[in-house]
Amino acid sequence: MSRGLAFLILFACACLEAGGDAIVRRGMHSGANSTRAVLYIAAAAVLFAYAWLVNRPPWSFGSLLGVYIVLFFVVAQAISWAVFGERPGGHILIGGALIVAGGVVIATRA
């Protein structure tokens, strides 16, 4: 599998995982029980899609984990800002820079 394809799959997985978590969060704060149930069912489907996609390719996921953590962090912060209006503060940006640096170190060895 090419690095580009692996990156795209990992990016899709990060979007599914962070998106599924965001749907659960919306459900938890939903007022109506029917809306909450629909959101929980949608989240379950999205998180299942993540689990299926991340385990489908014939790769050593452990060797790609550093790249995935970086992608998950970036996507989760983007969703947090866009959906929940939570802008990352300085401590998140500094920690995120360390996460990205660690991912680069791991990716150069993978």
N, C-alpha and C positions, 0 to 999 in steps of 0.2 A: 504494500500500500504506500502511495506517495505521501510525503510530509504534508503537502497541501490538502489532500483529501483527509488525512488524519486530523489536521487542524480544523477543517470545516466540520467534521463529525464531532470533535470535542467542543467546538463552539456551539453547535446545535444542542449538544447534551447540556452544556452550561445554561443555555437559554431555557431548555425544558426544566431542568432542576430548579433554577432560581425562579422561573415563572410559576412552576407548580407550588413552590413555597409561598410565593406572593398570592396565589389564588387561595391557599389555605388561610393565609393571614386575612384576606378580604372576607372569607367565610366566617372567621372567628369574630369579626367585628360587624357582621351583618345583623340587622335587626330581625328580619323575618326568618322563621325556621325553614320555609320552603326555599328561600334564596340561599340560605346557609347550606342546605342539603344539595342543591344544584352545584354550588361552588365546590363543595367537598367531593362530589362525584367527578366534576371536571378536573379538580386537582389530582385525584387518584388516577385518572386517565393520562394526564400529562406526566405525572411522575412514573407511571408504568412505561410510557413511551421513552422517557429518559433511561430507565433501567434496561429496557430492551435494546435501545440504540447503543448505549455505552458498552454493553456486553456482546453485541452482535459481531463486530469486526474481529478478525483473527490477530489481535495484537496483544502485547504484554502491557496491560493497562498500568501496571506499576511503573514502567519506564516512562510513561506519558503523564503520570500523575502531576508532576510539577507544572507542566503546561496547562493541564486541566484546572488546577487550583488557581492559577493566574486568570484564566478565562472566567471561571466561576466568580472570582472576586470582582472582576471588572463588570461582568453582566449583573451581578447582584447589586453592586453600587449604582449602576445605571437604572435598574428597575426601582431601587429604593428612592432614587431622586425623582424619576419620571412619574412613578405611580403613587408614591406615598409622600412626595415633597420633602424628603429627608436629604439635605445636602451633606456631603461628607465634610467633616471638619479636618483640622490640621492633623490630628492624631490618626485619623483614617487614611489620609493621604500619605503620611510618613510610613505607616504600617503597610499600606498598599504598595509603596515604592519598594519596600523590603520584600514583599511577596513577589512582585514582578522581577526583582533582581534574582531572587532564589529560583524562580521559574526559568530565567535565562541561563543560569548556571546549570540547572538540571537538563535543559533542552540541548545544550551544547554537548552533553555526554550521551544523550539518548540516540 
